[in-house]
């Protein structure tokens, strides 16, 4: 899957870029005098999403050290959820699924179901989907809060820079620590 993304030096450069953005976010913080923090958050969101995608690509293509994939994924989530943690997707998706189920049941002209039964089934499906997604969303949100905490971002940024430097020298943290 996307083998061109797993060719050198792209993973190293993405680790380097993500590490630098994490350090800027970690050290600059919120500044009313400049807009560096806002620019870093937007860049972090985009680069974080790409880092998560790249971690999946590298893992599926194989041949990359586990430390590289792990640092890409962790730092990617930390940068991504710095912006994304305020959005509540579970309710939106549950309502959409409930409407789709209701529409499908109604459009199939299920003669054995009344309109009230279709509404009840759609509502029950919506509640079940909401509960499952809310649980998953809570777990992801907790992970996002932890990974986007400034001191953690600084540590992850430094580890990403170290991993990038090691990859440029044909080594990795996995090779060093076994």
N, C-alpha and C positions, 0 to 999 in steps of 0.2 A: 504494500500500500504506500503510495507516494515515495518511491525509492529516491527520487531526487532531493527530498528533504533530509534524507539521512546521509548525504554525502558531505565529507569534510569541505570546508570549515564551517558550514551553516550551524550545526549544533553548538559548536564552540562560541561562535559569534552571538547566538541567541542567549547562551548562558552569560556571556560577558555583558550584553545589553541588559538582560534581566537583573543581573547582579548590581550593575550601576544604578538602574532605576530604583531598586530596593534600597540601596544606600542613600540615594537622594531623598526618597520618601522617609526613611528612617532618621536621617540627620536634619533635614530641613524642617519637616513637620509643617504645621499650618502657619503661614506667614501672611500678615495683613498687608505688608509692604510690597511683596512680590506675588506673582502668580505662578511661581515655580512649582509649588505644591499641587496646584490644579493641573498643570501640564503633566507633571510626573504621574498623577493619578490616572489621567486619561491614557498616557503612554503605558503605564503599568497594566491597565485594564486590557488594552490591545495586545501588548507583549505577553501578558499572563495567559490570555486565551490561546495565543499561538504556542506558548511553552507547553501548555497542557496538551494541545493537539500534537506537538512535536514529540512529547513523551510517549504518547500512544503510538505514533508512527515508529519511533525508534524501538519501542518494545515489540511491536508486531513484526518489524523487519529483522530484529535480532542483530547480534554482532556488536552491540554497544554495551559498555559496562553498566552494571546495575546502579552504580552511584550517579551516573549521568542521567539516567531515566528518573531516578528518585529526586535528584536536585531539580531537574526540569519540572517535574510534577508538583513538588512541594512549593517551590518558589512561584510557579505559575498560578497555583491556587491562592497563594498569599497575595499576589499582585491583583489577580482577577477579583477576589472577594473583597478587596479593599473598597471597591466601588459597588459591587453587585450585592452586598449583604443586606441592603434595604428593600429589595424587591421581594414580594410575596407571590411566588409562582403557584403554590399548591392550590390556592383558592381559584385562581384564573383557570388552571388546567382542569380542576374538578368541575367547574361550571361548564366548560367547553365539552368535556366528556359526558356530563349529564345531559346537556342539550343534544349532543350527537346520538346518544343512546335513545333518548325520547323520540327524536326525529326518525331514527331508523325503525324503531318499533311501530311508530305511527304510520310511516310510509310503507311498511310491509303489510299494512292492513291486516294486522293480526286479529282475526275475527274472534278469537277466544279471549282477547283482552279488551277491556273497556278503556275509555280515555282516562279514567281515574287510575286504573291499574298501570297504564303506561306512565303516568305522572309519578306514581309511587315507585315504580321500578327505576325510573330515571333519577328520582331523588335518592333512593337507596344506593344506586351505583355512584352517584355524585358524592355522597357522604363517605362511602368506602374508599373511593379514590382520594378524597380530601385527607382522610385520616392517614392513609398510607404515605401520601406525598408530604403531608405535614411532618410526619415522623422522619422521613428521609431528609426533608428540608431542614429540620432542626439539627440533625446530625451534621449535615454539610455546613450549616451556619456556624455551629460550634467550632468545627474544623477551620472554617474561614476566619472566625474571630481570633483563634489561636495563631494561625499562620500569618494574619495581617497585622498582628500586634507589632509595633515598631521595633522593639528589641529583637524579636524573632526574625523580622524582615532584615534587620542589619546582619544577624548571624547567617541567615540563608543567602543574603547577598554576598557576603564574604566567602561562604562555601561555594557559591556559584562561580565567583571569580577564580577561586583556587582550582575548581574542577575544570574551568575553561583553560586556565594556564597549563594544567596537567595534560589536558587533551591536546593542546597545541604541541606539547613535548612528547606526544605518543604514550602517555600514561593516564592514570585516573586514580581517584580515591579508592576505588575497588581494588586496583592493582597494588596500592600501597598497604591497605589494611586487610587485604586478603579476602 
